[in-house]
Every structure is written in C-alpha cells, then in structure tokens.
Amino acid sequence: MADRRLQVFHAVAKHLSFTKAADALFMTQPAVTFQIRQLEEHFNTRLFDRVQGRITLTPAGQMALEYAERILALSAELDTRMKERSGQVAGPLLIGASTTIAEFLLPQILGEFKARNPAVVPRLFVANSEAVQARIAERTLDLGFIEGESHLPSLVTDVCCDDELQVVCAPSHPLAQLASVAPKTLMEHAYVSREPGSGTREVIDNYLQRAGVAPDSMQLVMELGSPEALKGVVATGLAFAIMSRATISKEIKLRSLVPVPLSPRLQRHLSVVYPKERFHSRLVNAFVQFAKDKLAEMQAAG
C-alpha cells in the first residue's frame, strides 16, 4: 500500500547502492534509478549525492529515510491487521535462512507448518547469515534463521536451540582415527572452509582465535558456499572441514564421512531474527513459536 517510490528509496538508502537495491527488490537497475529520479522531482531536491561511482545520503535524504522507515512500517502493519480481521492465519510469509539451516532443518518445519495452515504461502530466501540479516533490516523479509546472533541494532535475536560443530573428514583421513581433536592439531592438515560472511565461518574463526590458533595460519585450500559442496570435497579425502553435525547425519549412517568432536567442544546458537518493532503479525508470531518448538524437538531427538 505504501508508495513504491518510497520502498525503492528505502532499499537504495540502506544499501547505498542502486545495483544491490535492484537485486533485493527483484527489479532492474534502470527501474530503480527511474523511481529515485521521480521521488527527487516530487520533493524538488536531491536525496543522494553521486561522486565517483559511490552514493551517499544528502541531509534531505537522511530526513526522508527517517520518515520512510516509519511510513513503511505503519503501512505493513495496516495491511497485516486488516488481513487478520478474518481470524485466519494466512498470507505470504517471507523467510530468510542461512544455508545450513535452510537445507537441513527448515524443510520439515515449513512442510508441517504449511500442512496445519494451508492459507499460508511461505517463501524462502537462502543466503549466508550476513545477507539474511541485511534483507530483514531493509524489511524485504519478515524474519530469518541464522547461526549465532545478529550484530544489527535494528534486529531482535531469539535463540532457538544449540548446534555442535565437529571436524568432518573421509574415513581414510588421519583425523578419522582420533576420538577428539585439539584446534592446534588441525594446523597440520589441509582445510576447506565456508565463505566469508557465513555464520558458520564466523563461529569457527572465533573458536580458533580463542584456542590460540590464528585462522589465517590454517592450511586453507578452498572456500565453498554451501555445506553440500564442503561434503563433496571432504569425501575425496583432500581435506577436512568443520561442520554442523546435523548436516552429515545421512553420511554418518552410510559411513562415507566421519565426525570427530573438537576438544574443547564447539557449540553455537541457532537463532531467529526479526525487526525490532512493537507489532508483529499473528502469522509471524505463530511461525516463530512453531519453529522454535520444532527445533527444540529435533535437538532433543538428535
């Protein structure tokens, strides 16, 4: 219901990039540029300064952003409250999730929630934790699931459950013979890792630093963007990885990969994050509670 030009302006102001805003809004860059030009003509002022390929908000743009955030939030609240007058949990549910959670934990949860609420239409955006948080902050997603906790002041973090990360290697790898492995031992072996920006990567790097191992001292041979890619490389025996035990349950049963606990153990939180605001729709609240309950059940069963 809010002016489309205002939505586009908000995305550009948050990203400080026409290209990134276009990607987030599923628009072309020329269309984004046109909407911003129209808004600047409407206000008869520049909202962005453009210098050497970079953009910044003008003082007028800063003021417009403050109002845009309030207007867009109220518009979304109005739409939701009107839809909820029927008393039915229904409508689109825009969810973001880090790759590990999206591939190995959420499918079952989404399927069961949809079965109970047929009028809900979930849409899942999969990326690393950093990208998911950015989408929620700009209000193009309702909520997201990430590893660890959010560092963005505009988001609320609710811890859902814990998850253990372990060394994962091929059965023929020297580490497979150990009952547990200390971080300093890992420096002696080739290592494959998730990409920068990944929540898993951040947790592992922090763990290594606390153990007195500089992440850049590891024998890093490859960075990969998904757990499936990591498992494929590790299965060749080329290197080990550090992954969530939840991602390799099938491989453990098939004995194609071997998990080895770290010493001390490495555990992290899995969290749900959403905008810090007073109002949350009945649909969002219902799904958050359902997902937290199911994740707790899955953790207890595992």
MIFIPA-585083 format. One line per 4 residues: number of its first residue (from 0); their letters; for each residue x negated, y, z of N, C-alpha, C. Coordinates in pm, whole numbers. Atoms other than C-alpha are relative to their C-alpha. Layout:
<nodes>
NUM> A> X/Y/Z/X/Y/Z/X/Y/Z  ...
</nodes>
This chain:
<nodes>
0> MADR> -82/-120/0/0/0/0/-86/126/0  91/-115/-2/-296/233/59/-47/33/-142  50/-47/129/-423/441/-234/-122/-83/-41  110/83/48/-650/220/-445/-131/77/-4
4> RLQV> 121/-82/6/-894/508/-486/-68/5/137  54/-3/-135/-935/519/-109/-68/-132/35  60/131/-23/-1004/145/-95/-135/-11/-70  125/4/75/-1271/178/-363/-104/90/64
8> FHAV> 92/-91/-67/-1426/480/-192/-57/-63/126  44/63/-126/-1442/289/138/-107/-105/-27  97/104/33/-1625/-2/-25/-133/59/-45  124/-64/47/-1877/224/-200/-73/66/117
12> AKHL> 61/-68/-114/-1936/422/119/-66/-99/95  57/101/-89/-2001/104/318/-125/-63/-61  114/64/67/-2236/-49/60/-106/100/-45  87/-101/63/-2386/278/-66/-55/-54/-131
16> SFTK> 36/59/130/-2388/100/-400/127/-24/-80  -114/24/87/-2141/105/-688/4/-147/-44  7/140/46/-2261/-238/-802/50/-96/107  -42/89/-108/-2218/-407/-463/147/18/33
20> AADA> -142/-24/-26/-1879/-241/-411/85/-68/-107  -73/65/109/-1766/-367/-752/7/-151/23  1/145/-28/-1871/-722/-660/96/-34/114  -85/27/-116/-1692/-703/-324/149/13/-33
24> LFMT> -140/-25/35/-1372/-573/-483/45/-77/-124  -29/76/122/-1388/-805/-787/45/94/-113  -26/-98/105/-1392/-501/-1017/-127/17/-82  118/-35/78/-1623/-384/-1291/-59/130/55
28> QPAV> 62/-122/-50/-1872/-110/-1209/60/126/-65  -63/-119/59/-1722/135/-1465/136/33/63  -129/-24/-63/-1381/88/-1300/-17/64/137  29/-59/-131/-1529/168/-957/-41/146/-18
32> TFQI> 46/-137/26/-1705/476/-1097/117/91/-37  -118/-79/43/-1377/595/-1256/87/37/122  -83/-26/-117/-1186/562/-927/-64/105/90  70/-99/-83/-1451/759/-736/8/139/-65
36> RQLE> -8/-128/71/-1452/1030/-1003/139/61/18  -136/-49/-18/-1073/1058/-976/21/57/141  -16/-46/-138/-1091/1091/-597/-74/131/22  77/-124/-13/-1360/1359/-619/73/115/-69
40> EHFN> -79/-103/69/-1145/1551/-869/122/39/83  -118/-26/-84/-844/1516/-639/-36/92/117  42/-82/-113/-1036/1664/-343/-79/123/-44  78/-111/56/-1228/1903/-569/-132/18/74
44> TRLF> 130/-4/-68/-1557/1812/-401/-75/-129/-27  81/120/14/-1845/1567/-430/6/-81/130  -1/90/-115/-1821/1267/-198/-134/-71/16  130/66/-2/-2160/1119/-290/-104/88/-68
48> DRVQ> 114/-58/70/-2499/1263/-376/-71/-114/-72  66/102/80/-2672/1069/-652/-138/51/-40  138/-43/26/-3052/1101/-661/-86/-122/-29  95/105/38/-3293/870/-846/57/-141/23
52> GRIT> -61/132/-6/-3052/579/-860/55/-39/136  -52/29/-134/-2959/599/-489/112/97/32  -110/-88/-37/-2642/738/-338/7/14/152  -23/-27/-142/-2568/898/-1/131/76/12
56> LTPA> -123/-75/-24/-2252/1042/151/-31/147/22  7/-143/-29/-2212/1419/141/74/25/132  -80/-30/-120/-2069/1594/451/150/-24/-24  -141/26/32/-1729/1581/276/26/-150/-8
60> GQMA> -14/145/8/-1786/1212/209/5/-64/137  -3/52/-137/-1859/1147/577/138/21/63  -132/-27/-53/-1532/1313/672/105/-91/-65  -95/84/72/-1343/1121/405/-7/-145/48
64> LEYA> 16/139/-46/-1488/791/530/69/-21/134  -66/13/-131/-1365/853/886/150/-14/-16  -145/8/23/-1012/914/759/38/-126/-76  -30/118/81/-1027/632/506/11/-125/88
68> ERIL> -3/118/-87/-1104/375/777/128/-4/81  -123/-4/-79/-810/490/987/123/-25/-87  -115/17/91/-571/508/690/13/-145/-47  -3/137/50/-667/165/554/41/-97/111
72> ALSA> -37/87/-111/-637/5/898/149/10/29  -143/-18/-26/-290/156/953/84/-59/-112  -73/56/114/-180/55/603/7/-151/9  1/146/-14/-286/-305/660/89/-44/115
76> ELDT> -85/34/-114/-114/-307/998/147/10/-36  -140/-16/43/210/-176/846/44/-116/-87  -35/112/88/207/-439/571/23/-128/80  -8/124/-78/148/-718/820/121/-2/91
80> RMKE> -114/-4/-92/408/-605/1072/132/-16/-74  -124/15/78/675/-578/802/20/-145/-43  -11/140/42/597/-929/677/34/-91/117  -21/85/-116/606/-1067/1029/139/14/62
84> RSGQ> -135/-17/-54/960/-943/1093/84/-126/-20  -73/125/24/1081/-1274/949/-31/-104/108  37/96/-104/905/-1452/1237/-80/-117/-51  73/111/59/728/-1685/996/-148/34/-14
88> VAGP> 143/-16/25/350/-1734/984/-21/-25/-149  5/12/146/296/-1664/615/-94/105/-57  78/-99/72/89/-1479/358/-142/-43/-24  141/32/27/-272/-1468/240/-83/8/127
92> LLIG> 94/2/-113/-547/-1550/490/-140/0/-59  129/-18/64/-885/-1419/377/-111/-32/100  98/53/-94/-1160/-1617/548/-138/-1/-64  139/16/42/-1536/-1593/517/-67/-103/88
96> ASTT> 72/100/-81/-1770/-1866/632/-141/-18/-53  135/35/40/-2140/-1934/631/2/-138/-64  -1/120/83/-2237/-2220/403/16/-128/81  -6/122/-81/-2288/-2483/674/141/-25/51
100> IAEF> -134/15/-55/-1950/-2419/836/101/-26/-110  -96/14/109/-1765/-2387/505/-4/-140/-62  12/129/69/-1898/-2713/364/30/-119/91  -5/119/-85/-1890/-2939/670/103/6/113
104> LLPQ> -93/-9/-112/-1643/-2806/928/138/55/-38  -126/-68/28/-1375/-2581/778/99/-78/-87  -99/66/86/-1220/-2807/509/109/-74/77  -99/73/-79/-1049/-3030/765/92/96/75
108> ILGE> -79/-97/-76/-936/-2731/972/99/72/-91  -89/-69/94/-794/-2546/670/112/-92/-48  -100/94/48/-616/-2858/547/110/-23/103  -99/24/-105/-446/-2923/881/84/124/28
112> FKAR> -76/-123/-25/-350/-2558/931/100/26/-113  -89/-18/114/-202/-2539/581/117/-97/7  -108/99/-12/-2/-2858/642/104/44/101  -93/-48/-103/151/-2700/952/68/131/-39
116> NPAV> -53/-132/40/207/-2361/785/-2/11/-152  2/7/147/298/-2420/418/3/136/-69  -11/-131/64/366/-2049/351/-129/81/8  130/-69/-9/6/-1952/435/-85/-37/-122
120> VPRL> 87/24/117/-235/-1914/141/-144/37/38  138/-31/-38/-595/-1944/267/-89/21/-123  102/-23/103/-877/-1805/52/-134/8/71  127/14/-71/-1232/-1892/147/-114/59/-82
124> FVAN> 120/-60/59/-1539/-1681/68/-120/-61/70  115/70/-56/-1863/-1874/118/-128/75/-33  128/-69/18/-2196/-1698/170/-80/-18/129  73/10/-126/-2466/-1665/433/63/94/103
128> SEAV> -66/-73/-111/-2379/-1511/771/-4/151/-21  16/-144/20/-2509/-1166/677/104/53/-98  -96/-44/101/-2288/-1141/367/143/-10/52  -135/16/-57/-1981/-1271/552/33/118/91
132> QARI> -24/-111/-92/-2018/-1006/823/21/131/-75  -15/-123/78/-2057/-731/564/139/11/-60  -135/0/60/-1730/-833/394/107/29/106  -99/-23/-105/-1542/-833/725/-5/147/44
136> AERT> 16/-140/-42/-1683/-493/823/66/96/-99  -63/-88/99/-1555/-344/497/146/-35/-22  -141/37/-2/-1217/-514/556/48/-67/-129  -44/80/114/-1212/-728/242/25/-145/43
140> LDLG> -32/129/-58/-1188/-1035/469/68/23/135  -68/-11/-129/-964/-1095/773/-89/-44/115  85/54/-106/-1215/-1298/973/-106/-88/-64  106/84/55/-1526/-1508/935/-59/-90/107
144> FIEG> 68/94/-88/-1716/-1800/1084/-148/1/-34  143/-13/21/-2089/-1763/1131/-77/-79/104  89/57/-101/-2384/-1922/1307/-54/114/84  50/-105/-87/-2490/-1721/1610/108/103/29
148> ESHL> -93/-107/-33/-2331/-1388/1696/-25/119/-92  11/-115/88/-2265/-1072/1499/-83/110/65  78/-115/-47/-2503/-777/1527/68/131/-37  -68/-121/46/-2250/-532/1379/93/53/110
152> PSLV> -82/-54/-109/-2089/-299/1637/149/7/-33  -141/-9/38/-1763/-286/1438/72/-134/6  -60/133/-3/-1703/-661/1480/2/-58/141  -12/76/-125/-1588/-876/1771/-46/-142/-27
156> TDVC> 48/138/13/-1757/-1214/1826/63/-86/108  -50/101/-94/-1580/-1511/1987/-74/-131/-26  70/128/16/-1794/-1819/2044/101/-114/-2  -93/113/15/-1611/-2133/1926/-55/-128/64
160> CDDE> 59/124/-50/-1849/-2416/2009/-151/6/-20  145/10/18/-2214/-2522/2018/-34/-99/-109  46/86/109/-2413/-2691/1745/-149/-22/20  142/29/-17/-2750/-2867/1768/-70/-8/-135
164> LQVV> 85/8/117/-3019/-2816/1506/-113/-98/28  104/100/-17/-3265/-3101/1455/-89/-6/-123  86/29/114/-3559/-3189/1236/67/-111/-81  -58/101/91/-3435/-3384/932/-107/-38/-101
168> CAPS> 103/45/93/-3665/-3597/718/39/-134/-60  -22/131/61/-3678/-3903/496/-51/-109/93  45/109/-87/-3719/-4243/669/-150/-29/-11  141/26/21/-4069/-4269/520/-91/110/53
172> HPLA> 80/-115/-46/-4183/-3932/662/-61/-31/137  65/26/-130/-4432/-3942/955/83/46/120  -79/-50/-112/-4195/-3737/1173/116/-95/36  -114/90/-23/-3925/-4005/1139/-29/-102/109
176> QLAS> 37/100/-101/-4118/-4229/1379/3/56/143  6/-63/-132/-4100/-3978/1668/136/1/69  -125/-9/-77/-3841/-3977/1946/44/146/12  -25/-144/0/-3866/-3595/1959/-126/68/-51
180> VAPK> 114/-67/59/-4095/-3332/1815/-11/142/56  26/-135/-50/-4254/-3016/1958/-20/95/-117  13/-96/109/-4248/-2698/1745/-141/9/-59  136/-14/52/-4630/-2681/1717/-40/-117/-89
184> TLME> 27/116/85/-4637/-3030/1565/50/23/-142  -61/-24/131/-4419/-2905/1280/-96/74/-94  92/-77/83/-4701/-2679/1157/-89/-90/-86  86/93/72/-4885/-2991/1034/66/-59/-125
188> HAYV> -75/64/109/-4616/-3080/776/67/103/-90  -70/-86/95/-4459/-2929/465/145/18/44  -129/-42/-57/-4133/-2748/540/85/68/-107  -95/-72/86/-3824/-2644/342/101/70/89
192> SREP> -81/-85/-87/-3603/-2369/479/117/61/-75  -107/-82/57/-3278/-2182/424/-56/138/-37  44/-130/52/-3299/-1840/259/12/109/106  -16/-114/-90/-3347/-1506/442/145/51/-6
196> GSGT> -140/-41/-8/-3008/-1375/560/91/-110/49  -75/114/-52/-2892/-1722/656/0/3/152  -6/8/-145/-2770/-1755/1014/-86/-111/54  84/113/-41/-2944/-2091/1037/-147/41/-1
200> REVI> 140/-45/11/-3273/-1937/921/-36/93/117  27/-94/-109/-3247/-1659/1182/-15/-74/133  6/75/-126/-3180/-1905/1466/-131/-79/9  124/80/0/-3474/-2127/1364/-122/88/18
204> DNYL> 116/-90/-13/-3717/-1837/1324/-14/51/144  4/-48/-138/-3622/-1704/1668/-48/-112/94  42/114/-83/-3667/-2051/1820/-151/-23/-12  143/21/20/-4012/-2092/1666/-83/108/69
208> QRAG> 72/-110/-63/-4122/-1749/1788/-4/-17/152  -3/22/-145/-4010/-1829/2143/-93/-114/42  88/114/-29/-4213/-2151/2121/-147/30/-31  137/-39/29/-4525/-1959/2020/-47/-36/-139
212> VAPD> 33/33/139/-4510/-2054/1652/53/111/-91  -42/-104/93/-4504/-1769/1401/66/-66/-122  -67/62/115/-4250/-1856/1124/-85/0/-126  82/-5/122/-4497/-1745/856/-124/-90/7
216> SMQL> 111/97/-10/-4752/-1998/987/44/-141/-39  -50/132/42/-4528/-2288/883/-41/-25/-145  36/37/137/-4618/-2477/563/125/2/-88  -124/-16/76/-4316/-2339/377/-25/-26/-149
220> VMEL> 18/34/142/-4291/-2497/31/120/39/-85  -119/-30/77/-3938/-2396/-65/105/67/88  -116/-59/-66/-3641/-2175/32/123/-32/-83  -118/45/74/-3295/-2303/-62/126/58/62
224> GSPE> -120/-72/-44/-2947/-2154/-39/114/-82/52  -111/80/-51/-2739/-2446/82/-51/-124/71  39/124/-68/-2750/-2747/315/-14/-118/-97  7/112/95/-2685/-2984/23/-131/2/-76
228> ALKG> 128/-10/70/-2989/-2852/-161/-115/-42/91  103/41/-95/-3201/-2894/152/-6/-151/12  -3/145/-17/-3088/-3253/194/-58/-71/-121  52/62/122/-3169/-3333/-167/-151/1/-5
232> VVAT> 146/-10/1/-3527/-3209/-134/-60/-87/111  52/78/-113/-3581/-3368/209/3/-149/-30  -13/142/30/-3461/-3706/81/-112/-53/-89  112/43/85/-3753/-3712/-165/-125/-30/80
236> GLAF> 119/19/-83/-3999/-3717/124/-100/112/-13  94/-110/22/-4162/-3393/7/-27/79/128  13/-86/-116/-4098/-3207/331/113/-30/98  -109/9/-97/-3883/-3185/643/78/131/0
240> AIMS> -79/-120/-20/-3608/-2935/722/51/0/143  -69/-9/-129/-3435/-2813/1037/144/36/-32  -139/-15/41/-3059/-2850/1001/94/-36/114  -104/42/-93/-2735/-2887/1191/22/-150/-13
244> RATI> -26/145/3/-2680/-3249/1288/134/-30/-65  -133/21/58/-2318/-3204/1176/-4/-12/-152  6/1/146/-2433/-3163/814/-52/-131/-57  64/122/52/-2601/-3503/790/62/-128/57
248> SKEI> -63/118/-62/-2352/-3740/957/9/-117/-99  -10/108/99/-2298/-3936/633/-137/-60/-29  135/47/31/-2670/-3957/560/-58/-84/115  45/80/-114/-2737/-4085/912/58/-141/-7
252> KLRS> -64/131/10/-2486/-4367/862/-61/-82/-114  59/70/115/-2639/-4451/523/-150/-22/17  142/10/-29/-2990/-4423/674/-88/56/-111  80/-67/103/-3104/-4201/389/-78/118/56
256> LVPV> 71/-107/-70/-3208/-3924/630/-7/-35/148  21/28/-142/-3339/-3937/986/-1/131/77  6/-118/-86/-3264/-3676/1256/-96/-22/116  93/7/-112/-3531/-3604/1516/23/123/87
260> PLSP> -24/-117/-86/-3443/-3382/1815/-127/81/22  111/-88/-36/-3665/-3084/1882/-18/-2/151  29/-7/-143/-3834/-3051/2221/-73/131/30  -134/8/-56/-3707/-2832/2374/107/2/-109
264> RLQR> -108/9/98/-3372/-2887/2204/40/138/-49  -44/-125/62/-3239/-2621/1971/151/-3/-19  -145/-10/14/-2873/-2535/2017/38/144/-30  -48/-133/34/-2680/-2241/1879/151/3/15
268> HLSV> -145/-17/-3/-2330/-2098/1894/54/6/-143  -78/-28/119/-2079/-2117/1611/111/95/43  -90/-107/-45/-1864/-1805/1627/98/42/-108  -94/-65/91/-1559/-1644/1473/-13/150/24
272> VYPK> 14/-145/-10/-1590/-1272/1400/113/67/-77  -107/-75/65/-1326/-1015/1309/-13/147/39  16/-144/-28/-1285/-635/1305/43/36/141  -31/-48/-135/-1281/-457/1639/112/103/-11
276> ERFH> -115/-88/10/-933/-310/1638/108/-50/96  -102/36/-99/-625/-314/1859/97/-105/-52  -104/87/55/-393/-502/1623/-58/-111/-86  33/112/88/-438/-847/1476/130/-73/-33
280> SRLV> -125/62/43/-168/-1019/1275/25/-132/72  -36/128/-58/21/-1318/1406/-72/-113/-73  66/102/80/-131/-1519/1122/-147/-14/40  142/5/-38/-492/-1426/1209/-15/-58/140
284> NAFV> 8/52/-137/-434/-1489/1579/27/-149/6  -35/142/0/-271/-1825/1509/-112/-84/-57  107/79/62/-551/-1941/1281/-125/-2/87  118/-4/-85/-830/-1826/1514/15/-99/115
288> QFAK> -20/91/-112/-679/-2017/1806/-2/-145/-47  -2/136/54/-615/-2325/1591/-141/-48/-33  137/37/40/-971/-2323/1453/-88/-23/122  80/17/-122/-1127/-2279/1799/34/-132/68
292> DKLA> -41/127/-62/-923/-2571/1934/-54/-120/-78  45/113/82/-1014/-2797/1641/-152/-15/5  145/8/-8/-1384/-2709/1654/-43/-60/134  32/58/-131/-1387/-2790/2027/26/-150/-1
296> EMQA> -30/143/10/-1223/-3126/1950/-108/-73/-79  102/62/85/-1474/-3201/1675/-133/-11/74  124/3/-77/-1764/-3114/1906/7/-111/105  -15/104/-102/-1628/-3342/2181/-7/-139/-61
300> AG> 0/130/65/-1578/-3625/1934/-137/-37/-54  132/26/55/-1928/-3583/1788/-103/-32/104
</nodes>
